[in-house]
Amino acid sequence: MVCTKNFLMRRKRVVNVQLYTNDKSNLIVWYVKGDRMKKKLISGLLCVAMVLSLTACGGSGSGTGGTGDTPSEAAAPEEAAEETESAGAASGEETESAASGGDGSGLELAYNLATEDFAVFEGLIKDFTAETGIDVTIYNGGDDYESAMKTRMSSGDLPDMWVTHGWSIIRYSEYMMDLSDQPWVANIDAGLKDVITNDNGELFILPITQAVAAIMYNKDVLEAAGVDPTTIRTWDDFNAACQAIADKTEATPIELCLGDAFDAYMLEVIWPTLYSNNDIADNKAAALQDGSFDFTVDGADSFQMVSDWFTSGFFNEDYVSGKKDDICSALANGEGGFALYSTEMIPSILAYNEEANIGILPVPAKDDSTASYFGTGEGNFSCFGIWKDTEYADQCKQLLEYLARPEIAVQVVKIDGGIPGLTDTVLDENDLAAYTTNAFKEAQAQFDGDLVYDNFFDREYLPSGMWSVMGDSLGTLLADGDPETSKEEAMGMVQDNYSDLMGN
């Protein structure tokens, strides 16, 4: 498996996107197990041979744009689908395991987490098998999860169950079973339920957690700067808070990383407050959905905002090479004030410093006439649906009922790092997993009456995926240290990809 992992890393970082796409079939063999088609990586000598082959024909260096390890806008339009989305697929190897310890027969569950926490989830599934006698094979796609799922949708060969990582309605709903009649539906958080239910009242997933797009902040840094976070209601208020941090502390006002795909969150949280929230008098939601929105004109103010932050010196000095872990460490240790991100980063912050004093700020409003914003949606590693054509419908529903049990769901919440999506999931107040939930509830109380909720922007308005483009555009804007000169190119990059996406 080491060979496979090295190959995947090489494929992303050294070989260009076109070669990655065209050579994908060389990495995979399809074989028949019973009546079902399965996918498995070639291993052993063949894997070594493929690596050597790519070494001979591939160049060196990283990908273009700011992220360095995501597809660039130059990739083939239909094949260069995002490898990381607001959901952010976990890195790791593509693996397949029989959680039952048997021969891998029975239903197949596609999962997308390849960290040490996968062993915890695998243990839960083994316990389910021991309890019910239902065998479950887990396909863990890791980095390749999204492209693998798109391939399987195209071929009509889908797993019996899979993790939707934010896309249950817009991408997967036509393939999934309506679950609105299941007993655990009554326990879904009301705000989340609206986001994951379609216009026909259909609901396709068990949402064990929800993710929230927002701004994380270090409370001690803001206190030292004399900033009361509850007074930050507009972007002007936010800019004033950043200036106070710069003037009165040694901390960086805004932590940013261009070294991986997570910088896309900056646009993810800004765009709804300027263009799509329903309380904006001149909101452009309809234009975004019909393809008439123009990021070089209508979207210019968002890039100007980021450019102004750079000019004001609000970003960390290592923003070009910085990565998510650097942001988490900075907030944990009081070296950074704000991070525009998702609440799923809080467990990582606390991993650096359990004593860190972290709060959640709703994304500020465009002006005094509009409300603050929380983007809400499915958690990335914790929302499960069922293929409508599965041969194991009853068994899959049993597995969902098992995962929805409070004592099981709470363990999935800890794996995911999100906020419970089921109201009967109770977290121990002494457990770090409760921290994010409590911080979110605190923010909801502080901004009560001044909040709007909506789905994540890229999931709602860019459904075929522009996550890597969003990150690359920030790299184009900021990497050379002259955003005013680079602004037109950055906006053009987004517009070109948006036009292609919308068929213009």
LUMFIVO-985751 format. One record per residue (C-alpha): residue number from 1; x, y, z. Coordinates in Angstrom, 3 decimals. Example, Ala and Ser with C-alpha at 12.3 -4.5 7.8 and 13.67 -1.06 7.14 Angstrom:
2
   num          u          v          w
     1     12.300     -4.500      7.800
     2     13.670     -1.060      7.140
# end
This chain:
504
   num          u          v          w
     1      0.000      0.000      0.000
     2      2.958      2.339      0.489
     3      3.596      2.083     -3.200
     4      0.019      3.073     -3.933
     5      0.153      6.049     -1.582
     6      3.388      7.322     -3.084
     7      1.932      6.897     -6.519
     8     -1.162      8.908     -5.636
     9      0.957     11.690     -4.240
    10      3.142     11.644     -7.296
    11      0.129     11.637     -9.531
    12     -1.199     14.798     -7.902
    13      2.007     16.722     -7.345
    14      4.268     15.780    -10.232
    15      2.188     14.544    -13.120
    16     -0.103     17.147    -14.647
    17     -3.865     16.893    -14.458
    18     -4.268     15.642    -18.016
    19     -2.006     12.687    -17.360
    20     -3.769     12.047    -14.065
    21     -7.106     11.854    -15.841
    22     -6.035      9.795    -18.816
    23     -4.021      7.351    -16.755
    24     -6.724      6.788    -14.178
    25     -7.832      3.553    -15.807
    26     -4.281      2.235    -15.560
    27     -4.451      2.401    -11.800
    28     -7.655      0.460    -11.403
    29     -8.802     -3.011    -12.234
    30    -12.446     -3.940    -12.294
    31    -13.474     -7.371    -11.245
    32    -16.740     -9.155    -10.582
    33    -17.666    -10.249     -7.065
    34    -21.043    -11.965     -7.149
    35    -23.358     -9.779     -9.207
    36    -21.558     -6.555     -8.403
    37    -18.715     -4.670    -10.048
    38    -15.944     -3.631     -7.684
    39    -12.917     -1.378     -7.998
    40     -9.517     -2.178     -6.602
    41     -6.058     -0.706     -6.949
    42     -3.420     -2.696     -8.769
    43     -0.758     -3.678     -6.275
    44      2.668     -5.296     -6.076
    45      4.972     -5.305     -9.090
    46      2.404     -3.682    -11.347
    47      2.150     -0.723     -8.979
    48      5.940     -0.378     -9.008
    49      5.942     -0.590    -12.760
    50      3.376      2.192    -13.048
    51      5.381      4.446    -10.743
    52      8.529      3.828    -12.759
    53      6.621      4.494    -15.940
    54      5.401      7.831    -14.658
    55      8.860      8.683    -13.426
    56     10.118      8.232    -16.948
    57      7.417     10.334    -18.625
    58      6.367     12.869    -15.952
    59      7.938     16.193    -15.097
    60      8.547     17.720    -11.686
    61      7.101     20.595     -9.743
    62      3.720     21.377     -8.299
    63      0.453     22.268     -9.903
    64     -0.373     25.781    -10.994
    65     -2.237     28.309     -8.946
    66     -2.150     28.879     -5.227
    67     -2.957     25.412     -3.944
    68     -0.183     23.415     -5.551
    69     -1.998     20.100     -5.188
    70     -5.390     20.650     -6.768
    71     -6.366     20.676    -10.448
    72     -5.716     23.934    -12.263
    73     -8.119     25.713    -14.541
    74     -6.130     24.386    -17.502
    75     -7.296     20.823    -16.902
    76     -9.770     19.157    -19.220
    77    -13.120     20.728    -18.215
    78    -15.128     17.559    -17.646
    79    -12.319     15.476    -16.174
    80    -10.636     17.986    -13.828
    81    -13.365     17.827    -11.224
    82    -12.421     19.204     -7.855
    83    -10.484     16.800     -5.622
    84    -11.285     18.861     -2.559
    85    -14.541     20.698     -1.893
    86    -16.110     22.608      0.883
    87    -16.336     19.463      2.194
    88    -12.640     18.845      1.807
    89    -12.006     15.219      1.096
    90     -9.573     13.647      3.540
    91     -6.177     12.687      2.224
    92     -5.059      9.098      2.153
    93     -5.022      5.847      0.279
    94     -7.827      4.191     -1.585
    95     -8.641      1.057      0.381
    96    -11.292     -1.607      0.657
    97    -11.872     -3.539      3.842
    98    -14.347     -6.123      4.981
    99    -15.394     -4.576      8.269
   100    -16.916     -7.877      9.291
   101    -13.551     -9.584      9.033
   102    -15.137    -11.985      6.548
   103    -14.824    -12.324      2.796
   104    -16.180     -8.878      1.948
   105    -19.590    -10.115      0.835
   106    -22.760     -8.251      1.740
   107    -23.462     -4.558      1.340
   108    -20.822     -2.024      0.334
   109    -20.383      1.292      2.132
   110    -18.270      4.018      0.495
   111    -16.443      6.225      2.978
   112    -13.975      9.065      2.569
   113    -11.758      9.327      5.648
   114     -8.255      7.878      5.698
   115     -6.833      9.189      8.946
   116     -6.333      7.239     12.148
   117     -9.986      7.940     12.956
   118    -10.985      5.533     10.196
   119    -10.119      2.675     12.530
   120    -12.740      3.972     14.971
   121    -15.416      4.001     12.283
   122    -14.351      0.577     11.065
   123    -14.745     -0.696     14.623
   124    -18.306      0.642     14.770
   125    -19.179     -1.215     11.582
   126    -17.628     -4.420     12.895
   127    -19.781     -4.093     16.008
   128    -22.839     -3.689     13.770
   129    -21.955     -6.887     11.936
   130    -21.439     -8.748     15.204
   131    -24.841     -7.564     16.412
   132    -26.851     -8.188     13.237
   133    -24.906    -10.707     11.181
   134    -24.945     -8.273      8.225
   135    -21.609     -8.144      6.445
   136    -20.388     -4.694      5.366
   137    -17.472     -3.977      3.061
   138    -16.092     -0.464      3.442
   139    -14.622      1.178      0.359
   140    -12.472      4.059      1.631
   141    -11.691      6.357     -1.285
   142     -9.488      8.879      0.527
   143     -8.261     11.555     -1.879
   144     -9.822      9.789     -4.846
   145    -13.295      9.583     -3.337
   146    -14.988     12.299     -5.391
   147    -13.637     11.265     -8.776
   148    -14.343      7.608     -7.984
   149    -17.945      8.392     -7.061
   150    -18.437     10.408    -10.242
   151    -17.086      7.492    -12.255
   152    -19.417      5.095    -10.499
   153    -22.408      7.369    -11.056
   154    -21.599      7.469    -14.757
   155    -21.295      3.690    -14.966
   156    -24.380      2.968    -12.862
   157    -22.236      0.920    -10.456
   158    -22.843      2.557     -7.099
   159    -22.199      1.291     -3.586
   160    -25.196      0.303     -1.491
   161    -24.499      3.229      0.843
   162    -22.151      6.163      0.698
   163    -21.078      9.384      2.390
   164    -22.468     12.389      0.522
   165    -19.914     14.956      1.813
   166    -22.301     17.872      1.281
   167    -23.982     16.910     -1.974
   168    -26.986     14.761     -1.086
   169    -29.489     16.872     -3.025
   170    -27.645     18.636     -5.810
   171    -25.333     15.829     -6.906
   172    -26.567     12.506     -5.566
   173    -30.324     12.730     -5.012
   174    -31.355     11.097     -8.307
   175    -29.402      8.005     -7.281
   176    -30.558      7.842     -3.677
   177    -33.499      6.459     -1.764
   178    -35.943      8.842     -0.069
   179    -35.511      8.362      3.681
   180    -38.058     10.885      4.924
   181    -40.144      8.113      6.510
   182    -37.346      6.767      8.703
   183    -37.747      6.969     12.515
   184    -34.616      9.039     13.138
   185    -35.836     11.871     10.858
   186    -37.788     13.349     13.771
   187    -34.477     13.997     15.544
   188    -32.809     16.009     12.756
   189    -31.949     19.580     13.759
   190    -34.652     21.814     12.281
   191    -32.281     24.269     10.583
   192    -30.264     21.506      8.974
   193    -33.379     19.597      7.903
   194    -34.489     22.488      5.698
   195    -31.147     22.519      3.889
   196    -31.102     18.766      3.173
   197    -34.774     18.417      2.144
   198    -35.751     19.030     -1.483
   199    -38.816     20.876     -2.767
   200    -40.791     17.640     -2.827
   201    -40.168     16.975      0.853
   202    -37.694     14.191      0.108
   203    -34.664     13.650      2.326
   204    -31.856     11.333      1.278
   205    -29.402     11.108      4.168
   206    -28.908     10.402      7.825
   207    -27.044     13.598      8.859
   208    -25.075     12.654     11.962
   209    -23.258     15.977     11.892
   210    -23.581     19.349     10.256
   211    -20.794     21.624      9.088
   212    -20.945     25.389      9.521
   213    -19.087     27.949      7.421
   214    -18.135     30.853      9.661
   215    -15.198     32.759     11.150
   216    -13.210     31.223     13.967
   217    -11.433     33.574     16.360
   218     -9.154     33.532     19.368
   219    -11.065     35.200     22.215
   220     -7.899     36.174     24.089
   221     -6.486     37.974     21.049
   222     -9.703     39.952     20.560
   223     -9.820     40.834     24.249
   224     -6.238     42.091     24.133
   225     -7.178     44.242     21.145
   226    -10.199     45.645     22.956
   227    -12.613     44.063     20.491
   228    -16.023     42.787     21.548
   229    -16.890     40.099     18.959
   230    -20.626     40.560     19.483
   231    -20.328     44.058     17.981
   232    -18.940     42.745     14.693
   233    -22.089     42.902     12.587
   234    -20.839     44.184      9.221
   235    -17.695     43.853      7.132
   236    -16.781     47.403      8.168
   237    -16.940     46.268     11.790
   238    -14.730     43.296     10.922
   239    -12.155     45.538      9.225
   240    -12.053     47.761     12.310
   241    -11.508     44.693     14.507
   242     -8.622     43.555     12.299
   243     -7.034     46.988     12.527
   244     -7.314     46.928     16.312
   245     -5.569     43.542     16.428
   246     -2.806     44.873     14.179
   247     -2.372     48.035     16.272
   248     -2.646     46.621     19.792
   249     -1.311     43.047     19.681
   250      1.450     40.961     18.160
   251     -1.082     38.636     16.544
   252     -1.925     38.442     12.859
   253     -5.461     39.708     12.213
   254     -6.403     37.117      9.550
   255     -4.724     33.746      9.111
   256     -4.590     32.588      5.481
   257     -2.957     29.618      3.770
   258     -2.341     29.297      0.051
   259     -0.350     26.108      0.528
   260     -3.388     23.835      0.305
   261     -6.986     23.887     -0.858
   262     -8.455     25.325      2.326
   263     -7.887     28.939      1.272
   264    -11.025     28.567     -0.885
   265    -13.038     29.011      2.307
   266    -12.281     32.740      2.214
   267    -14.437     33.217     -0.884
   268    -16.862     30.555      0.354
   269    -17.844     32.742      3.296
   270    -17.561     36.159      1.620
   271    -19.638     35.525     -1.501
   272    -23.010     34.731      0.145
   273    -22.930     37.920      2.213
   274    -22.418     40.025     -0.903
   275    -24.388     38.206     -3.582
   276    -26.760     35.409     -2.634
   277    -28.299     35.788      0.836
   278    -32.015     36.335      0.563
   279    -32.042     39.437      2.779
   280    -29.862     41.394      0.335
   281    -32.077     43.806     -1.579
   282    -30.178     43.343     -4.836
   283    -29.112     39.730     -4.336
   284    -27.859     37.922     -7.412
   285    -28.968     34.396     -6.526
   286    -31.066     34.003     -9.689
   287    -28.236     35.287    -11.877
   288    -25.780     32.900    -10.240
   289    -28.067     29.977    -10.974
   290    -28.947     30.890    -14.549
   291    -25.353     31.611    -15.543
   292    -25.686     35.349    -16.143
   293    -23.611     36.402    -13.134
   294    -20.290     37.979    -14.137
   295    -17.481     37.622    -11.609
   296    -15.412     40.264    -13.408
   297    -18.156     42.834    -12.790
   298    -20.668     41.620    -10.204
   299    -17.970     39.817     -8.235
   300    -15.309     42.490     -8.221
   301    -16.024     43.772     -4.725
   302    -15.156     40.422     -3.115
   303    -11.694     40.401     -4.685
   304    -11.269     44.058     -3.767
   305    -12.067     43.181     -0.149
   306     -9.301     40.563     -0.049
   307     -6.907     42.924     -1.832
   308     -7.607     45.607      0.791
   309     -6.896     43.134      3.594
   310     -3.535     42.402      2.004
   311     -2.720     46.087      1.567
   312     -3.626     46.707      5.216
   313     -1.166     44.010      6.327
   314     -3.843     41.784      7.833
   315     -2.448     38.451      6.585
   316      0.238     36.246      8.136
   317      3.687     36.589      6.582
   318      3.812     32.933      5.515
   319      0.416     33.022      3.786
   320      1.883     31.744      0.492
   321      3.412     28.575      1.944
   322      1.055     28.289      4.915
   323     -1.260     25.300      5.275
   324     -4.316     24.467      7.321
   325     -2.219     23.115     10.195
   326     -0.358     26.421     10.372
   327     -3.647     28.309     10.701
   328     -4.841     25.953     13.422
   329     -1.588     26.276     15.322
   330     -1.642     30.083     15.079
   331     -5.175     30.347     16.449
   332     -4.420     27.797     19.146
   333     -1.409     29.716     20.403
   334     -2.763     33.258     20.163
   335     -0.655     34.131     17.125
   336     -3.702     34.742     14.935
   337     -6.999     36.517     15.451
   338     -9.430     35.280     12.773
   339     -9.706     32.425     10.281
   340    -12.427     32.352      7.623
   341    -13.168     28.672      7.486
   342    -15.498     25.939      8.748
   343    -16.235     24.982     12.321
   344    -14.709     21.592     11.511
   345    -11.278     23.164     12.082
   346    -11.883     23.667     15.818
   347    -10.909     20.110     16.877
   348     -7.624     20.611     15.003
   349     -7.047     23.903     16.826
   350     -7.658     22.243     20.178
   351     -5.288     19.438     19.241
   352     -2.501     22.029     19.322
   353     -3.673     23.575     22.574
   354     -6.511     22.157     24.641
   355     -6.621     25.403     26.605
   356     -7.180     27.574     23.541
   357    -10.063     30.017     23.932
   358    -11.826     29.808     20.572
   359    -15.092     31.397     19.500
   360    -17.272     31.270     16.392
   361    -18.328     34.461     14.620
   362    -21.120     34.523     12.041
   363    -19.922     35.917      8.738
   364    -20.513     39.690      8.851
   365    -23.229     41.331      6.798
   366    -22.777     43.484      3.732
   367    -24.210     46.490      5.576
   368    -26.533     47.442      8.419
   369    -29.618     46.500      6.412
   370    -28.676     42.814      6.192
   371    -28.034     40.043      8.710
   372    -24.983     38.005      9.680
   373    -24.683     34.611      8.014
   374    -23.986     30.982      8.831
   375    -23.475     28.521      5.983
   376    -24.858     25.179      7.104
   377    -24.879     21.769      5.514
   378    -23.941     18.137      5.720
   379    -20.827     17.132      7.592
   380    -18.065     15.786      5.400
   381    -17.505     12.345      6.971
   382    -20.801     11.600      8.655
   383    -23.866     11.812      6.378
   384    -24.981      8.516      4.859
   385    -27.490      7.694      2.131
   386    -28.710      4.542      0.363
   387    -28.585      3.711     -3.344
   388    -32.148      3.479     -4.646
   389    -31.297      0.316     -6.620
   390    -29.504     -1.561     -3.846
   391    -30.285     -5.231     -3.319
   392    -29.840     -4.690      0.417
   393    -32.384     -1.959      1.209
   394    -33.538     -3.450      4.510
   395    -29.984     -4.115      5.676
   396    -28.929     -0.577      4.756
   397    -31.816      0.891      6.718
   398    -30.785     -1.235      9.688
   399    -27.292      0.175      9.437
   400    -28.628      3.742      9.357
   401    -30.763      3.082     12.428
   402    -27.690      1.695     14.165
   403    -25.581      4.748     13.250
   404    -28.384      7.049     14.444
   405    -28.368      5.589     17.958
   406    -27.168      8.314     20.339
   407    -24.339      6.176     21.736
   408    -23.089      5.403     18.208
   409    -23.771      8.803     16.642
   410    -21.736     10.542     19.328
   411    -18.683      8.520     18.285
   412    -19.170      9.523     14.645
   413    -19.450     13.158     15.757
   414    -16.045     12.853     17.386
   415    -14.583     11.397     14.190
   416    -16.092     14.096     11.987
   417    -15.401     17.061     14.243
   418    -18.683     18.686     13.265
   419    -21.760     19.754     15.172
   420    -24.396     17.088     15.901
   421    -27.122     16.964     13.281
   422    -29.407     14.874     15.493
   423    -30.978     16.486     18.530
   424    -30.701     13.346     20.664
   425    -26.912     13.193     20.293
   426    -25.549     14.235     23.675
   427    -21.899     15.177     24.112
   428    -20.138     14.992     27.454
   429    -19.403     18.574     28.500
   430    -15.905     17.496     29.523
   431    -15.230     16.079     26.073
   432    -13.427     18.267     23.560
   433    -15.987     17.143     20.998
   434    -18.550     19.319     22.802
   435    -16.456     22.448     22.380
   436    -17.526     23.240     18.832
   437    -21.193     22.650     19.570
   438    -21.102     24.895     22.620
   439    -19.253     27.634     20.744
   440    -21.830     27.497     17.955
   441    -24.730     27.729     20.405
   442    -23.019     30.675     22.082
   443    -22.749     32.496     18.753
   444    -26.369     31.742     17.903
   445    -27.452     33.265     21.207
   446    -25.211     36.316     20.793
   447    -26.551     37.037     17.296
   448    -30.116     35.918     17.871
   449    -32.463     37.866     15.592
   450    -29.598     38.893     13.310
   451    -28.831     35.667     11.469
   452    -29.589     34.086      8.119
   453    -28.780     30.455      7.297
   454    -28.195     28.954      3.883
   455    -26.417     26.057      2.247
   456    -22.716     26.343      1.484
   457    -22.264     28.704     -1.468
   458    -20.345     26.314     -3.732
   459    -22.859     23.528     -3.103
   460    -25.801     25.773     -3.943
   461    -24.469     27.807     -6.862
   462    -21.487     25.875     -8.246
   463    -22.855     22.322     -8.099
   464    -20.423     20.703    -10.524
   465    -17.563     21.997     -8.457
   466    -15.237     25.011     -8.549
   467    -13.580     24.559     -5.178
   468    -10.045     24.300     -6.535
   469    -10.671     27.261     -8.845
   470    -11.750     29.380     -5.894
   471     -8.490     28.572     -4.145
   472     -6.408     29.047     -7.284
   473     -7.954     32.455     -7.896
   474     -6.834     33.609     -4.447
   475     -3.369     32.311     -5.245
   476     -3.372     34.311     -8.458
   477     -4.568     37.392     -6.594
   478     -2.102     37.255     -3.722
   479      0.900     35.045     -4.438
   480      3.047     37.675     -6.135
   481      2.309     40.353     -3.527
   482      0.590     42.741     -5.948
   483     -3.144     42.028     -5.760
   484     -4.238     45.231     -7.472
   485     -2.317     44.224    -10.565
   486     -3.420     40.578    -10.353
   487     -7.082     41.260     -9.593
   488     -8.325     41.199    -13.196
   489     -6.578     37.880    -13.865
   490     -7.980     36.325    -10.686
   491    -11.528     37.418    -11.477
   492    -11.142     36.252    -15.070
   493    -10.055     32.816    -13.883
   494    -13.240     32.417    -11.864
   495    -15.426     33.794    -14.644
   496    -13.938     31.530    -17.315
   497    -14.506     28.429    -15.215
   498    -17.974     29.587    -14.174
   499    -18.911     30.159    -17.828
   500    -17.706     26.676    -18.725
   501    -19.580     25.226    -15.775
   502    -22.819     26.927    -16.809
   503    -22.395     26.044    -20.477
   504    -21.976     29.651    -21.614
# end
